Amino acid sequence: MRKQRVFAAVIGGGASGMMCAVRAAERYRDRKLVILEKADRVGKKLLVTGNGRCNLSHVGAGAASYHGEGSGELIHLLFRKYHDQAVLSAFRALGLLTHTDSEGRVYPLSNQAASVLDVLRRRLAQLGVEEICSAELQNIQKTAEGYEIAAADRCICAEKVIIATGGKADYAGRESGSRELLRSLGLSMSRLSPSLSPVTVKSELLRSLKGIRASAQVSLIERQRIIKTERGEVQFTENALSGICVFNLSRRGNLGGCELSLNLLPDFSQDQIIAEIDTRLRRDPNAPVSEIFTGMFHKNLGLALIKASGLKPSTPCHHISDKEIKVLCRRLSDWRFDCEENRDFKKSQVTAGGVRLNEIDFHTFESKRHRGLYIIGEALDVDGDCGGYNLQFAFASGLCAGDSL
């Protein structure tokens, strides 16, 4: 096994790792830096973000859009200097042009994630940063001079090490083994769970709704208390609820023990819903109740609502009692689904949980346990809402650590 001595080794060639390597190499042009990447090339996950468009930041991103114990304080401090405009300025210096949509989401002007990866890799090559891919890390240990990293056919001796290994699912559903690396360094971690993902729920009716979409206000409820509410398009799958509004509730929903409540008529008061349904029932009293949602919802969604309310779709409208009407109307504004624990990371965009934030110096991202060891990006117990927040944190933490080596 040959030895290679370097100034800094970045473990993980994703968004945070590449940005950190660029910034560090620009500061230390006479020092050798390497990126160690488990996959056969760097930036694979970056290429699939934002449906291949790479939503790389969000204008005005702030602490309210991030989660994890202590994340509010960290984000507030980090974004004083490395805010969204600082990240975009760094990319502009690399040659990347961007545009911002009406919601504040920032994309490359080309609308191609490859453009983001291309400018990062081009700059890394210009700075002489070596990309060592297909590098299966076997061990990392502290030495008097820094760290020794055993990877494949070589031993990297580095003064500084930056952990940028991402979450449990690194790309395309492949699970990362970074947890073992982090634990071998004695770092404490919070529980990992899928986030920005569908939420698996218990319902015999979901199979009939597969592929249907509906606008709704969705609330996450824990112990009869509303934790968070989102509004948008809900997508039904055969065993889960999906869509961006659900994704933003999935951090806690995927742990189980919660409920998701769908309000399918959020702009109607309960009295207005009752009046509307009463009008529809009276319009054709001999018609089956299955027809009252014609013009409101997809046919299968209407049937599911009727069944969830304990009614038979074939029952004539004039046979529906006032009590049954109230139950049905309540279902329209508060359709409950029990969340199941979800440990499947294959459909998650990010990982909730990671190295606890009390392990790092908020000003530098350096480990408090090990001098010269830095932890950035998704490896930390920080995850953001959908809309470019996670990449904003990845790039910002990479810039901060790169400036702090």
C-alpha positions as CSV (number, residue, x, y, z in Angstrom):
1,M,0.0,0.0,0.0
2,R,1.6,3.2,-1.1
3,K,1.6,6.4,1.0
4,Q,0.5,9.7,-0.2
5,R,1.0,12.9,1.8
6,V,-1.4,15.8,1.4
7,F,-2.3,19.0,3.2
8,A,-6.1,18.1,3.2
9,A,-8.3,15.2,2.3
10,V,-12.0,15.7,1.6
11,I,-13.9,12.5,2.2
12,G,-16.9,12.7,-0.1
13,G,-17.2,14.3,-3.5
14,G,-20.7,15.7,-3.2
15,A,-21.9,19.3,-3.1
16,S,-20.3,20.3,0.2
17,G,-17.1,18.4,-0.4
18,M,-16.4,19.9,-3.8
19,M,-17.2,23.4,-2.7
20,C,-14.9,23.0,0.3
21,A,-12.1,21.6,-1.8
22,V,-12.4,24.6,-4.3
23,R,-12.3,27.2,-1.6
24,A,-9.4,25.5,0.3
25,A,-7.4,25.0,-2.8
26,E,-7.8,28.7,-3.8
27,R,-6.5,29.7,-0.3
28,Y,-3.6,27.1,-0.2
29,R,-2.4,27.0,-3.8
30,D,0.9,25.6,-2.9
31,R,-0.6,22.7,-0.9
32,K,-1.8,19.3,-2.1
33,L,-5.5,18.5,-1.7
34,V,-7.4,15.3,-2.6
35,I,-11.1,14.3,-2.8
36,L,-11.9,10.7,-1.9
37,E,-15.2,9.5,-3.4
38,K,-16.8,6.1,-2.9
39,A,-18.6,6.3,-6.3
40,D,-17.0,6.0,-9.7
41,R,-17.2,9.8,-10.1
42,V,-17.8,12.9,-8.0
43,G,-21.1,14.7,-8.0
44,K,-23.5,11.9,-8.9
45,K,-26.2,13.0,-6.4
46,L,-25.8,16.6,-7.5
47,L,-26.8,15.5,-11.0
48,V,-30.2,14.2,-9.9
49,T,-31.2,17.1,-7.6
50,G,-34.1,19.3,-8.5
51,N,-35.3,16.6,-11.1
52,G,-32.0,17.1,-12.9
53,R,-32.2,20.9,-12.8
54,C,-30.3,21.4,-9.5
55,N,-32.1,23.8,-7.2
56,L,-28.8,25.1,-5.8
57,S,-30.1,27.7,-3.3
58,H,-33.1,29.7,-2.1
59,V,-33.2,33.5,-1.9
60,G,-33.5,34.6,1.7
61,A,-32.9,31.2,3.2
62,G,-32.9,31.4,7.0
63,A,-33.0,29.3,10.1
64,A,-36.8,28.8,10.0
65,S,-36.3,26.4,7.1
66,Y,-33.9,24.1,8.8
67,H,-34.2,21.3,11.4
68,G,-32.0,19.4,13.8
69,E,-31.1,20.0,17.4
70,G,-29.2,23.3,17.6
71,S,-29.5,24.0,13.9
72,G,-31.2,27.4,14.4
73,E,-28.2,28.8,16.1
74,L,-25.8,27.3,13.6
75,I,-27.7,28.5,10.5
76,H,-28.1,32.0,11.9
77,L,-24.4,32.3,12.5
78,L,-23.3,30.6,9.3
79,F,-25.6,32.7,7.0
80,R,-24.4,35.9,8.4
81,K,-21.4,35.5,6.0
82,Y,-22.3,32.5,3.9
83,H,-25.8,33.5,2.9
84,D,-27.5,32.8,-0.4
85,Q,-26.0,35.7,-2.2
86,A,-22.5,34.7,-1.0
87,V,-23.0,31.2,-2.4
88,L,-24.3,32.6,-5.7
89,S,-21.3,35.0,-5.8
90,A,-19.0,32.0,-5.4
91,F,-20.7,30.2,-8.3
92,R,-20.6,33.4,-10.4
93,A,-16.9,33.5,-9.9
94,L,-16.8,29.9,-11.3
95,G,-18.7,31.0,-14.4
96,L,-22.1,29.7,-13.5
97,L,-25.1,31.9,-14.5
98,T,-28.3,31.4,-12.6
99,H,-32.0,32.4,-12.6
100,T,-34.5,32.6,-9.7
101,D,-38.1,31.5,-10.1
102,S,-41.2,33.2,-8.6
103,E,-40.9,31.1,-5.4
104,G,-37.2,32.2,-4.7
105,R,-35.7,28.9,-5.9
106,V,-32.4,29.3,-7.7
107,Y,-31.4,27.2,-10.7
108,P,-28.5,27.3,-13.2
109,L,-29.5,29.3,-16.3
110,S,-29.2,26.2,-18.4
111,N,-31.7,24.4,-16.2
112,Q,-29.2,21.5,-16.2
113,A,-27.6,20.2,-13.0
114,A,-24.6,19.2,-15.1
115,S,-23.7,22.9,-15.4
116,V,-23.2,23.1,-11.7
117,L,-21.0,20.1,-11.6
118,D,-19.1,21.2,-14.6
119,V,-18.0,24.5,-13.1
120,L,-17.0,22.8,-9.9
121,R,-14.9,20.1,-11.6
122,R,-13.3,22.5,-14.0
123,R,-12.1,24.7,-11.1
124,L,-10.9,21.7,-9.1
125,A,-8.9,20.6,-12.2
126,Q,-7.4,24.1,-12.6
127,L,-6.3,24.1,-9.0
128,G,-4.8,20.6,-9.2
129,V,-7.1,18.9,-6.8
130,E,-6.9,15.2,-7.3
131,E,-10.2,13.2,-7.5
132,I,-9.7,9.7,-6.2
133,C,-12.9,7.8,-7.1
134,S,-14.1,4.3,-6.3
135,A,-12.2,4.8,-3.0
136,E,-13.6,2.4,-0.4
137,L,-12.4,3.8,3.0
138,Q,-11.2,1.0,5.2
139,N,-10.0,3.0,8.2
140,I,-9.1,6.5,9.5
141,Q,-7.0,7.2,12.5
142,K,-5.4,10.1,14.3
143,T,-1.7,10.5,14.2
144,A,0.8,13.0,15.6
145,E,1.0,14.7,12.2
146,G,-2.7,14.6,11.4
147,Y,-4.7,11.6,10.0
148,E,-4.0,8.4,8.1
149,I,-6.8,7.2,5.8
150,A,-6.6,3.7,4.4
151,A,-8.5,3.7,1.1
152,A,-8.2,0.9,-1.5
153,D,-4.6,0.7,-2.6
154,R,-3.2,3.7,-0.8
155,C,-2.8,5.3,2.6
156,I,-3.5,9.1,2.6
157,C,-1.5,11.0,5.3
158,A,-3.3,14.3,5.7
159,E,-2.8,17.2,8.0
160,K,-6.5,18.1,7.7
161,V,-9.5,15.9,7.0
162,I,-13.0,17.1,5.9
163,I,-15.9,14.7,6.4
164,A,-18.4,15.4,3.6
165,T,-19.9,12.0,3.3
166,G,-23.5,13.1,3.0
167,G,-26.4,11.1,4.5
168,K,-27.4,7.5,4.6
169,A,-28.6,7.5,1.0
170,D,-25.9,9.1,-1.2
171,Y,-27.6,8.9,-4.6
172,A,-30.0,6.8,-6.6
173,G,-31.0,4.9,-3.4
174,R,-27.5,3.5,-2.7
175,E,-26.9,3.5,1.1
176,S,-23.8,5.1,2.3
177,G,-21.6,3.5,4.9
178,S,-20.4,6.8,6.4
179,R,-22.0,6.1,9.8
180,E,-19.3,3.5,10.6
181,L,-16.6,6.0,9.6
182,L,-18.0,8.7,11.8
183,R,-18.5,6.4,14.8
184,S,-15.0,5.1,14.5
185,L,-13.9,8.6,15.3
186,G,-15.9,8.6,18.5
187,L,-18.4,11.2,17.1
188,S,-21.9,11.0,18.6
189,M,-24.8,10.9,16.2
190,S,-28.6,11.4,16.3
191,R,-30.9,8.9,14.8
192,L,-31.0,8.8,11.0
193,S,-34.3,8.8,9.2
194,P,-35.5,9.6,5.6
195,S,-36.6,13.2,5.0
196,L,-38.1,15.0,2.0
197,S,-39.7,11.7,1.1
198,P,-43.1,10.1,0.8
199,V,-44.7,9.2,4.2
200,T,-45.9,5.7,4.5
201,V,-49.4,5.5,6.0
202,K,-52.0,2.9,7.0
203,S,-55.0,2.8,4.8
204,E,-56.8,0.1,2.8
205,L,-58.1,2.8,0.4
206,L,-54.7,4.0,-0.9
207,R,-54.4,1.3,-3.6
208,S,-57.5,2.7,-5.4
209,L,-56.0,6.2,-5.3
210,K,-52.6,5.3,-6.8
211,G,-51.4,8.1,-9.2
212,I,-54.1,10.6,-8.2
213,R,-53.2,14.1,-7.3
214,A,-55.2,16.6,-5.2
215,S,-54.6,20.1,-3.8
216,A,-54.8,20.1,-0.1
217,Q,-53.7,21.6,3.2
218,V,-51.7,18.9,5.0
219,S,-51.1,18.9,8.8
220,L,-48.7,16.8,10.8
221,I,-50.4,15.8,14.1
222,E,-48.7,14.3,17.1
223,R,-50.7,13.5,20.2
224,Q,-53.6,15.5,18.9
225,R,-51.5,18.6,18.5
226,I,-50.7,20.2,15.1
227,I,-47.0,20.3,14.7
228,K,-46.7,21.8,11.2
229,T,-49.0,22.6,8.3
230,E,-48.1,22.8,4.6
231,R,-50.2,23.5,1.5
232,G,-49.8,22.1,-2.0
233,E,-50.4,19.1,-4.2
234,V,-50.7,15.7,-2.6
235,Q,-49.8,12.6,-4.6
236,F,-51.3,9.3,-3.6
237,T,-49.3,6.1,-4.0
238,E,-50.3,2.6,-3.1
239,N,-48.9,2.8,0.4
240,A,-47.9,6.5,1.0
241,L,-48.7,10.1,0.6
242,S,-46.3,12.2,-1.5
243,G,-45.8,15.6,-2.9
244,I,-43.6,18.6,-1.8
245,C,-46.1,19.6,1.0
246,V,-45.8,16.1,2.4
247,F,-42.0,16.0,1.9
248,N,-41.8,19.0,4.2
249,L,-43.6,17.1,7.0
250,S,-41.8,13.8,6.4
251,R,-38.9,14.5,8.9
252,R,-41.1,13.6,11.8
253,G,-43.8,11.7,9.9
254,N,-41.4,9.0,8.9
255,L,-40.7,8.2,12.6
256,G,-44.2,6.9,13.1
257,G,-46.6,7.6,15.9
258,C,-48.0,10.7,14.0
259,E,-51.0,11.4,11.8
260,L,-51.3,13.3,8.6
261,S,-54.5,15.3,8.2
262,L,-55.7,16.3,4.7
263,N,-58.0,19.3,4.3
264,L,-59.2,19.0,0.7
265,L,-61.2,22.2,0.9
266,P,-59.0,24.6,2.8
267,D,-60.7,27.7,1.5
268,F,-64.1,26.6,2.7
269,S,-65.3,26.9,6.3
270,Q,-67.0,23.9,7.8
271,D,-70.4,25.6,7.5
272,Q,-69.7,26.3,3.8
273,I,-68.7,22.6,3.2
274,I,-71.9,21.4,4.9
275,A,-74.0,23.8,2.7
276,E,-72.2,22.7,-0.4
277,I,-72.7,19.0,0.3
278,D,-76.3,19.5,1.3
279,T,-77.0,21.3,-2.0
280,R,-75.5,18.5,-3.9
281,L,-77.4,15.8,-2.1
282,R,-80.7,17.7,-2.7
283,R,-79.9,18.3,-6.4
284,D,-80.7,14.7,-7.4
285,P,-82.0,12.9,-4.3
286,N,-82.4,9.6,-6.1
287,A,-78.8,9.5,-7.4
288,P,-76.2,7.3,-5.6
289,V,-74.1,9.3,-3.1
290,S,-71.1,8.3,-5.2
291,E,-72.0,11.1,-7.6
292,I,-72.0,14.1,-5.2
293,F,-68.3,14.8,-5.7
294,T,-68.6,15.1,-9.5
295,G,-66.9,18.3,-10.5
296,M,-65.1,18.5,-7.2
297,F,-62.6,15.6,-7.1
298,H,-61.3,12.7,-9.1
299,K,-64.0,10.0,-9.2
300,N,-61.8,7.5,-7.2
301,L,-61.0,10.1,-4.6
302,G,-64.7,10.8,-4.1
303,L,-65.4,7.1,-3.7
304,A,-62.6,6.8,-1.1
305,L,-63.9,9.7,0.9
306,I,-67.4,8.1,0.9
307,K,-66.0,4.8,2.1
308,A,-63.8,6.4,4.7
309,S,-66.9,8.0,6.1
310,G,-68.6,4.7,6.5
311,L,-71.1,5.1,3.6
312,K,-71.9,2.8,0.8
313,P,-71.4,4.5,-2.6
314,S,-74.6,3.0,-4.0
315,T,-76.8,4.6,-1.2
316,P,-79.3,7.1,-2.7
317,C,-78.7,10.7,-1.6
318,H,-82.0,11.0,0.1
319,H,-81.1,8.2,2.5
320,I,-78.1,10.0,3.9
321,S,-78.9,11.3,7.4
322,D,-77.9,14.7,8.9
323,K,-75.4,12.8,11.1
324,E,-73.8,11.1,8.1
325,I,-73.6,14.4,6.3
326,K,-71.6,15.9,9.1
327,V,-69.3,12.9,9.2
328,L,-68.7,13.2,5.5
329,C,-68.1,16.9,5.6
330,R,-65.7,16.5,8.5
331,R,-63.7,14.0,6.4
332,L,-63.3,16.6,3.7
333,S,-61.6,19.0,6.0
334,D,-59.8,16.5,8.3
335,W,-59.1,13.2,6.6
336,R,-56.7,11.4,9.0
337,F,-53.9,8.9,8.0
338,D,-51.7,7.1,10.6
339,C,-48.0,7.4,9.8
340,E,-45.9,4.3,9.9
341,E,-42.2,4.2,10.7
342,N,-40.2,4.4,7.5
343,R,-36.5,3.3,7.3
344,D,-36.4,3.1,3.5
345,F,-34.0,5.8,2.3
346,K,-34.3,4.9,-1.4
347,K,-36.9,7.6,-2.1
348,S,-35.6,10.3,0.3
349,Q,-33.9,13.4,-1.0
350,V,-32.0,14.0,2.3
351,T,-31.2,12.3,5.6
352,A,-32.5,13.7,8.9
353,G,-30.1,13.3,11.7
354,G,-26.3,12.9,11.7
355,V,-23.3,14.1,13.8
356,R,-24.7,16.1,16.7
357,L,-24.0,19.8,16.4
358,N,-22.5,20.1,19.9
359,E,-19.6,18.1,18.4
360,I,-18.5,21.0,16.1
361,D,-17.3,24.6,16.4
362,F,-20.1,26.7,14.7
363,H,-17.6,29.2,13.4
364,T,-15.3,26.8,11.6
365,F,-17.1,23.4,11.4
366,E,-14.0,21.9,13.1
367,S,-14.6,19.0,15.5
368,K,-14.3,19.8,19.1
369,R,-12.9,16.3,19.8
370,H,-10.2,16.2,17.0
371,R,-8.2,19.2,15.9
372,G,-7.9,19.3,12.1
373,L,-11.1,17.3,11.5
374,Y,-14.0,19.1,9.9
375,I,-17.6,17.9,9.4
376,I,-19.8,19.6,6.8
377,G,-23.0,19.2,4.8
378,E,-25.5,16.4,5.2
379,A,-23.1,14.4,7.5
380,L,-24.4,16.8,10.2
381,D,-27.7,16.8,12.1
382,V,-29.0,19.6,9.8
383,D,-31.6,19.2,7.1
384,G,-33.8,21.7,5.3
385,D,-37.1,22.0,3.7
386,C,-37.7,21.3,0.0
387,G,-36.7,24.2,-2.3
388,G,-32.9,24.5,-2.5
389,Y,-32.3,24.8,1.3
390,N,-30.2,21.7,1.6
391,L,-27.8,22.6,-1.2
392,Q,-27.6,26.1,0.2
393,F,-26.4,24.6,3.5
394,A,-24.1,22.2,1.8
395,F,-22.3,24.9,-0.2
396,A,-22.3,27.4,2.7
397,S,-20.8,24.9,5.1
398,G,-18.2,23.9,2.5
399,L,-17.2,27.5,1.9
400,C,-16.9,28.1,5.7
401,A,-14.8,25.0,6.3
402,G,-12.6,25.7,3.3
403,D,-11.9,29.2,4.6
404,S,-11.2,27.8,8.1
405,L,-8.6,25.1,7.4
